Structure formats: C-alpha cells, structure tokens
C-alpha cells in the first residue's frame, strides 16, 4: 500500500508537530487483542475506521515495528467527533478535546503530531474522509486488508453499514473486529448481531472486543436450504435479544429510579422525624408562652400605672421642649450668621490659597534663579582658584625677578665703581691733554718764531696731533661701551 494512492503530497512533510505535545487520550486503545490478532494473522495492511487521536493505531504500529512486519495502517476518520461528543459542552474527554479553532476541530493535527512523536510516519497513513466514501474509494482501487478495525459511529444503523461496506475489502481468512460490545452501547451490539445473522457468520468475543472471521462459504444449494431455517431462527433469536437488551436497559433505568426513590424516601422520613421533633418543641414553647402571657397581664396593669406617670412627665417635658425649641430657633439664627461668616472666610481662604500658590510659583522661580546663581558662584570659585594659582606662580616669578634685580643692582654698583675709576682716569688724561695743548700752544708760538719748514718741528707737530686724536677716540669708545653695559645690564 502506497501513501500516494490517497495523498499527492505527504501530509507529514513540513508539519510542525512540536506545537502539539503528545496526547494519546482515548478508550480501549491498548487492548491485548490487537497484539494477539497481529501475531496470529501477520497482516500486510490494516484498516482502522474511527481513529480519534490515533491511540489504537499507534499501539498496533509499535507492535508491527517490534515484529518487523511489512505492514501499513490506513486510519479513516473525519476527525469531527461522533454525535455524543456534542451532548455535553463541558465534557473534557469529548467536546473539549475536539480543540476548536474558529468553530472547527483541530484533532486531525493532534493525530499527525502523535504519529510523528512516535516516529511512525512510514506505517500509519491518514485518510480524512467519511467511512462510506473511504470504503467506496478503496473498493474502486482494489484495496484488500487482512485486519479491519471498526470503531466509528456507535449507532445501530451506522455500525451495520460500516461492517457491511468494509466486509468487501477484507481478504479471506482476515478478520473484521471492534469494541464496545456491551450494555452501554446497545447500538454496537445490535448492529453486529444483525450483520452476523444476515450473513450466517460466526462471532467470537474477548473481554471488550467482538471478532468476525472471513472464511470461505460453501455455495452448494443443498447447504443453502439446510441453513436457511437456522438463519431465520438465529435472526429471530437476535431480535429477541435486541428486545431483551432494550428491556434490560429500561430495567436498569427503573432500578436506578427505584434506588433514587428509596434514597428520597429515606430523606423524607428523616425530614418527617425532624418535623415531629420541631412540633414537640413548638408545643413546649406554646405552654411556656401561655404562662408568660398570664405574667404579662399582671405586668400590663403595672405598665398602665407607669404610663400615666409617664404622661404627666411627658407634659412637663413638652413644656421644657417648647423652651428648648425657642432656644433652637435662636441657635439656628446664630448658625445662619455663622454660615454667612463661614462663606466670607471661605472666599478669603480661596484668595489666600491663590496668593499662596502665586508665592509658591515665585518661590520656585527664586529657587531656580538661586540654583543658577549657585552654578555661577561655582564657576567663579573655579576661576578664582585658577586666578590664585596664577597669582602664586606670578609671586614666585616676582620673587625671582626681585632676586635678579638685586643682583643687577650689585652689578651696577660694581660698574659704577669701575666707571668712577675710569672717569678719574679720563680726568687725569684730560688734565694731561690740557697740559699737552698748552705745550702745543707754546710750540705753536715757538713755531711761529721759527720756520715751519724745519722737518723736525713738522714731525713733532704731526705726532702731537695724532696722539691728540687717538686720545679723543679712545675716550669716545670707552664712553660708548659704558652706555651699552648700562642698557644691557
């Protein structure tokens, strides 16, 4: 059996089965009869009609894998649920398990996920279709199965149709079987019995399952005549059994109702006993109340006297009340005046609140300006620190300059002393020069007397003029160097 006969594309491909955790919830999915039949028949193809979440198919597939059989399982279901699934919307095992999304069940995806969780995609082939259309499709494609498991609708007519449709797909010596053959599902039991009686077949049972074996039927007319009467008797017996099932079901309902009636009767008897005890208690209370009534009569006479006294006191109180009312009116007037004053106080208070709000706003503005001033002061502090650091550096420089100036003063004093010495020398030289000029004047006067043509006097005169000029030049040079030293020092 190839999966491509039913599906063009593999339904397991690209399906994210991890979105659905493993959930094998079902009914009778691990019956030992599955393994017994597989071990006995060694099937190559199994058809399951009615799969739900795949519990029984996975149980059979794991055993097939264990026996290393070359076998496939076709699972046929609409995955929409049977009619009883929709009777109770709070049933967690049926209606809730359909897992609706936008009004449509998602059980099919849970089935695929369960198969993939168990790694059985190569054995189990899903066929989402009604049982009748699936049977017609498989018959047209000449599919034959060794085992066919019927577990779809449990109504009598549907059970009969499913067995009849899939009987044509069963190989000889194969088996068609199912479960729920009990008093809880009379439709299953009656549908199986009718099919067996109509076709003169044998029926065997396990704990919960029924089994019909496909054996070759002899086609001799003599045997047909012999067995016709037995078939009629068997059909009649099955009809009686059907009525018996219905009566048993009704009897079980009546037994349940009678048990419920007994319980209700016991409850009523208990309530009756409680009511009797209450009546006795009421009688005792009635006798006690009569005695209290007699005592209350005597008390009433006394109360009348007290009432008369209270009436007199009431008149006195009324007089007092009138006086109090006059006082109350005065108090009300006073209260109205106080209310007027209170309104004034309220208006004043509102004005004060507004002024306080304005002050709060001004205070916030002052705080903001204070914060700005604080930031400015911080900046000024930083600049002051920098200025102080610069001042310290300048002080250190000034001290150094003062030391240098003192050193220069000392150097200047030394220069002045040397200058005085040089000046004294220059004075001496000037005195000497003046003497020389005097001598020169004398020589000139003498030269006038003598002739300037004499070579000796002429050379002397030239030497004296040369010496004079050299002295003048040396004096100018010393004075210039002195001035340079003073300017540079």
C-alpha positions as CSV (number, residue, x, y, z in Angstrom):
1,X,0.0,0.0,0.0
2,X,1.5,3.3,-1.1
3,X,0.6,6.6,0.6
4,X,0.5,8.3,-2.9
5,X,-2.7,6.4,-3.6
6,X,-4.5,8.7,-1.2
7,X,-2.3,11.7,-1.0
8,X,-0.5,13.6,-3.7
9,X,1.8,15.2,-1.1
10,X,3.0,13.5,2.1
11,X,0.8,15.0,4.9
12,X,3.6,14.7,7.4
13,X,6.0,16.9,5.4
14,X,6.6,20.4,6.7
15,X,4.2,19.8,9.6
16,X,5.5,21.4,12.8
17,X,4.4,18.6,15.2
18,X,6.2,20.2,18.2
19,X,3.4,22.7,18.5
20,X,1.2,19.8,19.8
21,X,2.5,17.8,22.8
22,X,2.0,14.0,22.8
23,X,-1.7,13.3,23.7
24,X,-2.9,9.7,23.3
25,X,-6.2,10.1,25.2
26,X,-8.8,7.5,24.0
27,X,-10.8,4.5,25.0
28,X,-9.6,0.9,24.9
29,X,-6.6,1.8,22.8
30,X,-4.2,-0.8,24.3
31,X,-6.4,-3.9,24.4
32,X,-4.2,-7.0,24.2
33,X,-6.4,-8.4,21.4
34,X,-4.7,-6.1,19.0
35,X,-1.3,-7.8,19.5
36,X,-2.9,-11.3,19.5
37,X,-4.6,-10.8,16.1
38,X,-1.4,-9.2,14.6
39,X,0.8,-12.0,15.8
40,X,-1.7,-14.6,14.5
41,X,-2.5,-13.1,11.1
42,X,0.8,-11.4,10.3
43,X,-1.0,-8.7,8.2
44,X,0.3,-6.6,5.4
45,X,-2.5,-4.0,5.6
46,X,-4.8,-2.9,8.5
47,X,-7.7,-0.5,8.0
48,X,-8.9,1.4,11.1
49,X,-12.4,3.1,10.8
50,X,-12.6,5.7,13.5
51,X,-9.2,6.8,14.8
52,X,-9.7,9.9,17.1
53,X,-6.2,10.8,18.3
54,X,-4.6,7.6,17.0
55,X,-4.1,5.7,20.3
56,X,-5.0,2.2,19.0
57,X,-3.3,2.8,15.6
58,X,-0.1,3.8,17.3
59,X,-0.3,0.8,19.7
60,X,-0.7,-1.6,16.7
61,X,2.1,0.2,14.7
62,X,4.6,-0.1,17.5
63,X,3.9,-3.8,17.8
64,X,4.2,-4.2,14.0
65,X,7.6,-2.4,14.2
66,X,8.6,-4.7,17.0
67,X,7.8,-7.8,14.9
68,X,9.5,-6.2,11.9
69,X,6.4,-6.7,9.7
70,X,6.0,-5.0,6.3
71,X,2.6,-3.7,7.1
72,X,0.7,-0.3,6.7
73,X,-2.3,1.0,8.7
74,X,-4.9,3.2,6.9
75,X,-6.6,5.5,9.5
76,X,-10.1,6.6,8.3
77,X,-11.8,9.4,10.2
78,X,-13.4,12.9,9.7
79,X,-11.8,13.9,13.0
80,X,-15.0,15.9,13.7
81,X,-16.3,13.8,16.6
82,X,-19.3,11.5,17.0
83,X,-22.8,12.7,17.9
84,X,-22.3,12.0,21.6
85,X,-19.4,14.4,21.6
86,X,-21.7,17.4,21.2
87,X,-24.2,16.5,24.0
88,X,-22.1,18.0,26.9
89,X,-20.1,21.1,26.1
90,X,-18.2,20.7,29.4
91,X,-17.0,17.1,28.8
92,X,-13.2,17.4,28.8
93,X,-12.7,13.9,27.2
94,X,-15.0,14.5,24.3
95,X,-16.2,18.0,23.3
96,X,-13.4,20.0,24.9
97,X,-10.8,17.5,23.4
98,X,-12.0,18.5,19.9
99,X,-9.9,21.6,20.4
100,X,-12.0,24.0,18.3
101,X,-10.4,26.9,16.5
102,X,-12.9,29.4,14.9
103,X,-15.6,26.7,15.3
104,X,-13.6,23.9,13.6
105,X,-11.9,21.0,15.4
106,X,-8.1,20.6,15.3
107,X,-8.0,16.9,16.4
108,X,-6.5,15.9,13.0
109,X,-3.4,17.9,13.7
110,X,-3.1,16.3,17.1
111,X,-3.3,12.9,15.4
112,X,-0.5,13.8,13.0
113,X,1.7,15.1,15.8
114,X,1.2,11.9,17.9
115,X,2.3,9.8,15.0
116,X,5.4,11.9,14.4
117,X,6.2,12.0,18.1
118,X,6.3,8.2,17.9
119,X,8.2,8.2,14.6
120,X,5.6,6.0,12.8
121,X,5.0,8.1,9.7
122,X,6.2,5.2,7.5
123,X,3.5,2.8,8.8
124,X,0.4,5.0,9.5
125,X,-1.4,6.6,6.6
126,X,-4.2,9.2,7.4
127,X,-7.3,9.2,5.3
128,X,-9.6,12.2,6.3
129,X,-12.9,11.1,4.9
130,X,-16.3,9.6,5.9
131,X,-16.3,5.9,6.3
132,X,-18.7,5.2,3.4
133,X,-16.8,7.3,0.9
134,X,-13.5,5.9,2.0
135,X,-14.8,2.3,1.6
136,X,-16.0,3.1,-1.9
137,X,-12.7,4.7,-2.9
138,X,-10.6,1.7,-1.6
139,X,-13.0,-0.8,-3.3
140,X,-12.6,1.0,-6.6
141,X,-8.8,0.8,-6.2
142,X,-9.0,-2.9,-5.4
143,X,-7.5,-2.5,-1.9
144,X,-7.7,-5.6,0.3
145,X,-6.9,-5.7,4.0
146,X,-6.1,-8.5,6.4
147,X,-7.5,-6.8,9.5
148,X,-10.3,-4.1,9.7
149,X,-11.0,-2.4,13.0
150,X,-14.4,-0.7,13.3
151,X,-14.7,2.0,15.9
152,X,-16.6,4.8,14.3
153,X,-20.3,5.8,15.0
154,X,-21.9,3.6,17.7
155,X,-25.5,3.9,16.3
156,X,-27.0,0.6,15.2
157,X,-27.6,1.6,11.5
158,X,-24.1,3.1,11.2
159,X,-22.4,0.1,12.7
160,X,-24.2,-2.3,10.3
161,X,-23.3,-0.1,7.3
162,X,-19.6,0.1,8.3
163,X,-19.3,-3.6,8.7
164,X,-21.2,-4.3,5.5
165,X,-19.1,-1.8,3.5
166,X,-15.7,-2.9,4.7
167,X,-16.5,-6.6,4.6
168,X,-16.0,-6.3,0.8
169,X,-12.4,-5.1,1.4
170,X,-11.5,-8.0,3.7
171,X,-9.2,-10.7,2.4
172,X,-10.1,-14.4,3.0
173,X,-9.0,-15.6,6.4
174,X,-8.9,-12.0,7.5
175,X,-10.8,-10.6,10.5
176,X,-13.1,-7.6,11.0
177,X,-13.4,-6.6,14.6
178,X,-14.3,-3.8,17.0
179,X,-15.0,-3.0,20.7
180,X,-17.8,-1.6,22.9
181,X,-19.9,-4.8,22.6
182,X,-21.7,-4.2,25.9
183,X,-24.9,-2.9,27.5
184,X,-23.6,0.7,27.5
185,X,-23.6,0.7,23.7
186,X,-26.6,-1.3,22.5
187,X,-26.3,0.1,19.0
188,X,-22.9,-1.7,18.5
189,X,-24.3,-5.0,19.9
190,X,-27.4,-4.9,17.7
191,X,-25.6,-3.8,14.5
192,X,-23.0,-6.6,14.9
193,X,-25.7,-9.2,15.7
194,X,-27.8,-8.2,12.7
195,X,-24.9,-8.4,10.3
196,X,-23.8,-11.8,11.6
197,X,-27.4,-13.2,11.3
198,X,-27.9,-11.8,7.9
199,X,-24.7,-13.3,6.5
200,X,-24.7,-16.5,8.6
201,X,-21.3,-15.8,10.1
202,X,-19.6,-16.8,13.3
203,X,-19.0,-14.3,16.1
204,X,-16.3,-14.6,18.8
205,X,-15.5,-12.3,21.8
206,X,-12.7,-11.2,24.0
207,X,-13.1,-9.0,27.1
208,X,-14.5,-6.0,25.3
209,X,-14.0,-6.8,21.6
210,X,-16.0,-8.7,19.0
211,X,-14.4,-10.6,16.1
212,X,-15.8,-11.8,12.8
213,X,-13.6,-14.1,10.7
214,X,-13.8,-14.1,6.9
215,X,-14.0,-17.8,6.0
216,X,-14.8,-19.3,2.6
217,X,-18.6,-20.1,2.4
218,X,-19.7,-23.3,0.5
219,X,-22.0,-22.4,-2.3
220,X,-23.9,-25.7,-2.6
221,X,-27.6,-25.3,-2.8
222,X,-28.2,-28.2,-0.5
223,X,-26.3,-26.4,2.2
224,X,-28.2,-23.2,1.5
225,X,-31.5,-24.9,2.0
226,X,-30.3,-26.6,5.2
227,X,-29.0,-23.4,6.7
228,X,-31.9,-21.1,5.7
229,X,-34.0,-22.2,8.5
230,X,-31.2,-21.8,11.0
231,X,-30.5,-18.3,9.7
232,X,-34.2,-17.4,10.2
233,X,-34.1,-18.8,13.7
234,X,-30.9,-17.0,14.5
235,X,-32.3,-13.7,13.2
236,X,-35.4,-14.2,15.3
237,X,-33.2,-15.0,18.4
238,X,-31.2,-11.9,17.7
239,X,-34.4,-9.8,17.5
240,X,-35.5,-11.3,20.9
241,X,-32.0,-10.5,22.2
242,X,-32.4,-6.9,20.9
243,X,-35.7,-6.6,22.7
244,X,-34.1,-8.1,25.8
245,X,-31.3,-5.5,25.6
246,X,-33.8,-2.7,25.4
247,X,-35.8,-4.2,28.4
248,X,-32.6,-4.6,30.4
249,X,-31.7,-1.0,29.7
250,X,-35.2,0.1,30.8
251,X,-34.9,-2.3,33.8
252,X,-31.6,-0.7,34.8
253,X,-33.1,2.7,34.5
254,X,-36.1,1.6,36.7
255,X,-33.6,0.1,39.2
256,X,-31.8,3.4,39.3
257,X,-35.0,5.3,39.7
258,X,-36.2,3.0,42.5
259,X,-32.8,3.4,44.2
260,X,-33.2,7.1,43.9
261,X,-36.8,6.8,45.2
262,X,-35.6,4.9,48.2
263,X,-33.0,7.5,48.9
264,X,-35.6,10.2,48.6
265,X,-37.9,8.3,50.9
266,X,-35.2,8.0,53.5
267,X,-34.6,11.7,53.2
268,X,-38.4,12.4,53.6
269,X,-38.5,10.1,56.7
270,X,-35.6,11.9,58.2
271,X,-37.3,15.2,57.4
272,X,-40.6,13.9,59.0
273,X,-38.7,12.9,62.2
274,X,-37.2,16.4,62.3
275,X,-40.6,18.0,61.8
276,X,-42.1,15.9,64.6
277,X,-39.3,17.0,67.0
278,X,-39.9,20.5,65.9
279,X,-43.7,20.2,66.7
280,X,-42.9,18.9,70.2
281,X,-40.6,21.8,70.7
282,X,-43.3,24.2,69.5
283,X,-45.9,22.7,71.9
284,X,-43.5,23.2,74.8
285,X,-42.9,26.8,73.6
286,X,-46.7,27.3,73.4
287,X,-47.2,26.2,77.1
288,X,-44.4,28.4,78.2
289,X,-45.8,31.3,76.1
290,X,-49.2,30.9,77.9
291,X,-47.6,31.2,81.2
292,X,-45.7,34.2,80.1
293,X,-49.0,35.7,78.8
294,X,-50.5,35.5,82.3
295,X,-47.4,37.1,83.7
296,X,-47.6,39.8,81.1
297,X,-51.2,40.7,82.1
298,X,-50.1,41.5,85.6
299,X,-47.2,43.4,84.1
300,X,-49.6,45.3,81.9
301,X,-51.6,46.7,84.9
302,X,-48.3,47.9,86.4
303,X,-47.3,49.3,83.0
304,X,-50.6,51.3,82.8
305,X,-49.8,53.0,86.1
306,X,-46.3,53.7,84.9
307,X,-47.7,55.1,81.6
308,X,-50.0,57.5,83.5
309,X,-47.0,58.7,85.4
310,X,-45.0,59.0,82.2
311,X,-47.8,61.0,80.6
312,X,-47.5,63.5,83.4
313,X,-43.8,63.6,83.0
314,X,-44.4,64.0,79.2
315,X,-46.4,67.2,79.8
316,X,-43.6,68.6,81.8
317,X,-41.2,67.5,79.1
318,X,-43.3,69.2,76.4
319,X,-43.2,72.5,78.3
320,X,-39.4,72.1,78.5
321,X,-39.4,71.2,74.9
322,X,-41.1,74.5,73.9
323,X,-38.5,76.4,75.8
324,X,-35.8,74.3,74.0
325,X,-37.4,75.0,70.6
326,X,-37.2,78.7,71.2
327,X,-33.6,78.3,72.1
328,X,-33.1,76.2,69.0
329,X,-34.6,78.9,66.8
330,X,-32.2,81.4,68.3
331,X,-29.4,78.9,67.7
332,X,-30.5,78.5,64.1
333,X,-30.4,82.3,63.6
334,X,-26.9,82.3,65.1
335,X,-25.9,79.4,63.0
336,X,-27.1,81.2,59.8
337,X,-25.0,84.2,60.8
338,X,-22.0,81.9,61.4
339,X,-22.6,80.3,58.0
340,X,-22.5,83.7,56.3
341,X,-19.2,84.4,58.1
342,X,-18.0,81.0,57.1
343,X,-18.7,81.8,53.4
344,X,-16.7,85.0,53.8
345,X,-13.9,83.0,55.4
346,X,-14.1,80.6,52.5
347,X,-13.8,83.3,49.9
348,X,-10.9,84.8,51.9
349,X,-9.4,81.4,52.2
350,X,-9.7,80.9,48.4
351,X,-7.9,84.2,47.9
352,X,-5.2,83.2,50.4
353,X,-4.8,79.9,48.6
354,X,-4.4,81.6,45.3
355,X,-1.8,84.0,46.9
356,X,0.0,81.1,48.4
357,X,0.0,79.3,45.0
358,X,1.4,82.5,43.5
359,X,4.0,82.7,46.2
360,X,4.9,79.0,45.7
361,X,5.4,79.8,42.0
362,X,7.6,82.8,42.9
363,X,9.4,80.7,45.3
364,X,10.1,78.1,42.6
365,X,11.3,80.9,40.3
366,X,13.6,82.1,43.1
367,X,14.8,78.6,43.7
368,X,15.6,78.2,40.0
369,X,17.4,81.6,40.0
370,X,19.2,80.5,43.2
371,X,20.3,77.3,41.5
372,X,21.6,79.4,38.6
373,X,23.5,81.7,40.9
374,X,24.9,78.8,42.8
375,X,26.1,77.3,39.5
376,X,27.6,80.8,38.6
377,X,29.3,81.0,42.0
378,X,30.7,77.6,41.5
379,X,32.1,78.7,38.1
380,X,33.5,81.9,39.8
381,X,35.1,79.7,42.5
382,X,36.8,77.7,39.9
383,X,38.0,80.8,38.1
384,X,39.2,82.3,41.4
385,X,41.1,79.1,42.2
386,X,42.7,79.4,38.8
387,X,43.5,83.1,39.4
388,X,45.0,82.3,42.8
389,X,47.2,79.6,41.2
390,X,48.3,82.1,38.6
391,X,48.9,84.7,41.3
392,X,51.1,82.2,43.2
393,X,53.0,81.5,40.1
394,X,53.4,85.2,39.4
395,X,54.5,85.8,43.0
396,X,57.2,83.2,42.6
397,X,58.2,84.8,39.3
398,X,58.2,88.3,41.1
399,X,60.5,86.9,43.9
400,X,62.8,85.6,41.2
401,X,62.8,88.9,39.4
402,X,63.4,90.8,42.7
403,X,66.4,88.5,43.3
404,X,67.6,89.2,39.7
405,X,67.1,92.9,40.2
406,X,69.1,92.9,43.4
407,X,71.9,91.0,41.6
408,X,71.7,93.6,38.8
409,X,71.9,96.4,41.4
410,X,75.1,94.9,42.8
411,X,76.4,94.5,39.3
412,X,75.5,98.2,38.6
413,X,77.4,99.3,41.8
414,X,80.4,97.4,40.6
415,X,80.1,99.1,37.2
416,X,79.6,102.5,38.8
417,X,82.8,102.0,40.8
418,X,84.7,100.9,37.8
419,X,83.2,103.9,35.9
420,X,84.3,106.2,38.7
421,X,87.8,104.8,38.3
422,X,87.7,105.2,34.6
423,X,86.3,108.8,34.9
424,X,89.1,109.6,37.3
425,X,91.5,108.2,34.7
426,X,89.8,110.2,31.9
427,X,90.1,113.4,34.1
428,X,93.7,112.6,34.5
429,X,94.0,112.1,30.8
430,X,92.2,115.4,30.2
431,X,94.5,117.2,32.6
432,X,97.4,115.7,30.8
433,X,95.8,116.6,27.4
434,X,95.3,120.1,28.6
435,X,99.0,120.2,29.5
436,X,99.8,118.9,26.1
437,X,97.6,121.5,24.5
438,X,99.3,124.2,26.5
439,X,102.6,122.8,25.4
440,X,101.3,122.7,21.9
441,X,100.3,126.3,22.1
442,X,103.7,127.0,23.3
443,X,105.2,125.0,20.5
444,X,102.9,126.9,18.1
445,X,104.0,130.1,19.4
446,X,107.6,128.9,19.2
447,X,106.9,127.6,15.7
448,X,105.7,131.0,14.7
449,X,109.0,132.2,15.8
450,X,110.8,129.5,13.9
451,X,110.1,128.4,10.5
452,X,107.6,125.6,9.8
453,X,109.7,124.4,7.1
454,X,112.0,122.7,9.5
455,X,111.3,118.9,9.3
456,X,111.8,118.2,13.0
457,X,109.2,120.6,14.2
458,X,106.8,119.4,11.5
459,X,107.1,115.7,12.6
460,X,106.7,116.7,16.2
461,X,103.6,118.6,15.4
462,X,102.1,115.7,13.4
463,X,102.8,113.3,16.2
464,X,101.2,115.5,18.8
465,X,98.1,115.8,16.6
466,X,98.0,112.1,16.1
467,X,98.3,111.5,19.9
468,X,95.5,114.0,20.5
469,X,93.2,112.4,18.0
470,X,93.8,108.9,19.4
471,X,93.1,110.1,23.0
472,X,89.8,111.6,21.8
473,X,88.8,108.4,20.0
474,X,89.7,106.2,23.0
475,X,87.6,108.4,25.3
476,X,84.6,108.2,22.9
477,X,85.0,104.3,22.7
478,X,85.1,103.9,26.5
479,X,82.0,106.0,27.0
480,X,80.1,104.1,24.3
481,X,80.9,100.7,25.9
482,X,79.9,102.0,29.3
483,X,76.5,103.1,27.9
484,X,76.0,99.6,26.2
485,X,76.7,97.9,29.5
486,X,74.2,100.0,31.4
487,X,71.5,99.4,28.7
488,X,72.1,95.7,28.6
489,X,72.5,95.3,32.4
